[in-house]
Amino acid sequence: MHILVCGGAGYIGSHMARWLALRDHRVTVLDNLSTGHREAVQWGELVEADLLDRASLDRAFEGRRFDAVMHFCARSLVGESVQDPYAYYAANVSGTLHLLETMRRHGVDRLVFSSTAAVFGHPNSARIDEDHPKQPINPYGASKLMVERILADAAGAYGLRSVALRYFNAAGASPQATIGESHSPETHLIPNVLRAALGTGPALKVFGEDYATPDGTCVRDYVHVDDLAEAHLRALDYLDANAGAHAFNLGNGQGFSVREVIAAAEAVSGRKIPFSIEPRRAGDPAVLVAASDKARAALGWVPAYDRLEPILETALRWHRAQPY
């Protein structure tokens, strides 16, 4: 198949492009390079375009026949979304609408959409399944939930087939260390832990140690980026036999506290990790863990990385190879 990977210069999108190419699919990457990295586009053609620019989108589709689109483009910093909600609704909602309209004009009727656990808001159960109430507490999560609603409406009106995949905490890097996680600013725990361990970043800040968890720090569900890529490929196969709009939660189904991540990172790196305890961040739930039973049953998806240490090892190899 020929797959358009929107946001394919970013963290998860570049791993998806690699995953598709290794399985003999043709890849075209669409990215405006605002947060993505040109050097991460190692599989397929790069087309520079912006979802907010309809003309550039049409140019990307003209002369190319795509079998499906995988959509990773988004603004995704929770705090920034609270400070500048207009920018988030423009990029994540309006931009997606432009993409969907362009797909319809060019006869592309299959989409796999990168959603998020942020659509749920504060959890009311130990493990979050697809039926959990969706009450996002920030514009980022609200923007993704709006797109999920648009996809459901588009299925009825236009016959669009779609799967929304709600990630919990993406982590890790390609096993060969060819691509990895690099954001600016870097807000994710695992890269910040590893950079603190290697001395290529500042001492880690741990936000809160008084949560209702075994060690007082937040608990999160970490899923390897290659496992996410495999889920996207299986979602595409799922659309062959299933019309409509569908959504699945993606996680390992087990949680690790910040202190457990630090301990695991110290074990795989062989280094002591400096950190300080800071006040809680507003809006951080104590525990976020996925129930991914539906994805396992419907997609046949089983994460290959089911322990924290192997996930950290792949990320560590990539960080060690960087010229910081």
Number of C-alpha atoms within 10 A of each C-alpha: 12 16 22 27 26 27 29 35 29 27 24 23 27 30 28 29 29 23 21 23 16 11 9 10 15 18 23 23 25 26 26 19 15 11 18 21 18 15 10 19 23 18 20 19 13 19 19 15 21 23 26 18 12 16 13 15 21 18 13 20 17 10 8 12 14 20 15 21 23 25 21 24 26 24 18 17 14 18 15 15 20 14 12 11 18 12 15 26 22 17 20 25 22 17 20 23 18 19 22 22 16 19 21 15 12 15 13 19 19 26 25 25 25 21 26 21 25 24 24 23 20 18 18 12 11 12 17 20 18 18 7 14 14 17 15 18 16 19 26 25 23 24 26 28 23 15 20 24 11 16 27 20 15 17 17 13 9 12 17 21 25 29 27 24 23 24 21 22 22 22 26 29 26 21 16 10 17 15 24 27 22 16 14 7 8 12 12 14 16 24 22 18 26 26 19 20 24 18 13 15 14 14 16 20 16 20 17 18 17 14 16 13 13 10 14 15 23 26 24 22 24 29 27 27 26 24 25 24 20 19 24 24 19 16 27 22 12 18 18 10 7 14 16 18 24 19 19 24 25 32 31 25 20 18 20 20 19 22 16 16 20 22 16 18 24 16 14 14 17 11 15 14 19 14 15 10 12 12 11 15 11 8 12 14 15 18 23 29 26 27 20 21 20 16 21 16 10 12 19 14 21 17 18 14 17 17 15 22 16 17 25 24 20 19 24 25 19 19 22 14 11 10 6 9
